[in-house]
Amino acid sequence: MIHVGGDRFRVLPWQGHGGVALLSPVPGDRPPPAEAIRGCMALLADRGVREVVTGALAQPEVPGFLNAGFAVREHLHLLAHDLRDLPAAPAPMRLRRARPGDRAAVLAVDAAAFDDFWRLDEAGLDDAVQATATSRFRVGVDPKVIGYLITGRAGTRGYLQRLAVQPGLQRNGLGSALVVDGLRWLRRHGVQRAVVNTQERNAAALAMYEHLGFRRQPDGLSVLTRATGIVG
C-alpha cells in the first residue's frame, strides 16, 4: 500500500513481469487527483518500477490518470445482474471446490484462455481470490481441470472476479455452468447485485453473459498504462 497525502494506492507485481506494477486506487470519497498519482509514480520509480498498469478503473477515476500522463490500454464492458431471475442450470457439469493441488492446472487453463497481457501468474491468482472478504473458487473437471471461476462478495455486492475455460472446450456449457453456480451462491448469501467485466473485443464472453441475464452498463471500465519515466 502506498500513501500519498490522503490518497491510497494498492500495488502488486504485474503478471510476473519484473519492473512492471499493477496500480489500483483504494476507493475513497473522491477519485485520486493527478498530483497524488504523480507522487505515487515517483515513489514507484525510486523502487525500480519501469512501467505501471492500472486495475480496471471506473470512468470518474480515469481523468486523474490521464492528466498524470497515462494512456488508455483497453476499454472493458461492465455488466450487472440483479439476481432476481436466475437462469436455469445448464446440462450437468462436474464442478467442485478448487484444491491447492489444482493451482498449476488452473494457471495453465488461464494461460491458454488469455493473451499475455491478461493472463494470471501465481500472485495474480492469489489477488483474484483475496480481492473480496469472502470468495468461492470452483473448477470444472473432465476429469482434469478444464475451467474455473472465482466469485467474490462484499456485503450485498457480488463480483465474478475471473472466469476461464480451456479454449478447445469452450462453448460446451462449462462457462455458463460455472457462472450460474457462482450467481446462485451469491444470492444464497444475500447479494443483490453482481458485476463482471470483459474485454470489448471478447464477443463470445459478452454474448454468454448477456444470455445469462447480465445487462451492459452505460459506462464501462478502462485499463491504462504509463512508463514511470514519462513526465506527467
C-alpha positions, -999 to +999 in steps of 0.1 A: +000+000+000+013+035-009+000+066+008+003+100-009-013+126+012-048+114+019-049+091-011-040+054-010-029+031-038-026-007-039+004-020-057+012-056-069+036-071-094+021-073-129+018-108-142+053-117-130+070-091-152+099-076-134+098-038-132+060-037-141+035-029-114-003-031-111-017+000-095-052+004-082-066+034-062-082+024-029-119+037-031-124+069-011-146+100-010-132+111-044-111+098-073-074+104-068-061+137-083-033+138-109-009+153-083-013+122-060-009+098-089+023+116-100+036+113-064+028+076-064+046+072-098+077+089-084+078+066-054+075+035-077+102+048-100+125+051-069+118+014-062+128+004-097+094+001-114+097+009-151+060+007-161+026+008-144-006-008-154-038+003-137-066-020-125-099-017-143-109+019-135-144+034-134-149+064-156-147+090-128-113+077-119-099+080-154-093+118-158-068+120-130-047+092-145-049+108-180-037+141-165-008+123-149+004+110-182-013+077-186-028+064-218-058+040-223-046+005-230-080-012-232-117-005-227-139-031-209-176-038-209-191-037-174-222-059-169-245-063-140-271-089-128-298-081-103-300-118-092-339-117-092-344-141-121-315-166-123-311-187-154-317-224-152-287-246-146-271-258-178-267-295-185-249-312-156-212-304-154-187-317-129-179-288-107-161-289-074-142-267-049-107-258-061-079-276-042-043-265-035-031-291-060-052-276-088-032-244-090-008-254-118-037-267-139-058-236-132-029-213-143-024-235-174-061-230-184-058-193-177-026-190-199-044-208-227-075-187-225-060-153-223-033-134-242+000-124-225-013-090-213-043-105-194-031-139-182-025-145-144+005-157-126+006-171-090+004-136-075-025-126-098-044-157-089-040-150-052-051-114-057-083-126-075-091-149-047-083-123-020-098-093-036-130-096-016-136-105+020-153-138+010-147-157-022-157-190-039-132-208-061-147-235-082-133-256-110-148-277-138-132-311-143-133-338-170-115-354-152-087-329-152-093-292-146-107-276-177-121-244-164-126-223-133-144-194-117-136-171-088-166-154-073-164-128-046-188-109-023-187-079-001-219-070+017-247-070-009-224-067-038-211-097-058-182-100-083-173-125-109-135-120-105-122-144-130-135-170-155-116-192-178-123-223-199-098-243-219-101-229-254-107-262-272-136-269-248-153-236-249-189-232-260-198-266-244-217-250-215-190-252-188-186-214-187-223-209-182-225-237-156-197-220-136-214-186-138-248-199-128-232-218-099-215-185-088-247-165-091-267-189-070-240-189-043-242-151-042-280-150-040-279-176-012-258-152+008-280-121+004-261-105-025-284-082-045-263-072-075-234-090-092-210-074-117-184-087-142-162-071-168-149-084-201-129-070-230-148-052-256-134-075-283-144-107-265-177-111-283-182-147-271-179-139-234-202-108-238-229-130-256-227-156-228-231-131-200-260-113-217-277-147-224-274-155-187-292-122-178-264-097-173-271-062-187-244-040-202-239-008-181-237+026-198-202+034-185-176+007-190-142+004-174-107+013-186-072-001-181-044+025-185-006+023-187+024+046-183+061+043-181+075+058-149+100+079-168+073+100-186+068+134-171+031+139-164 
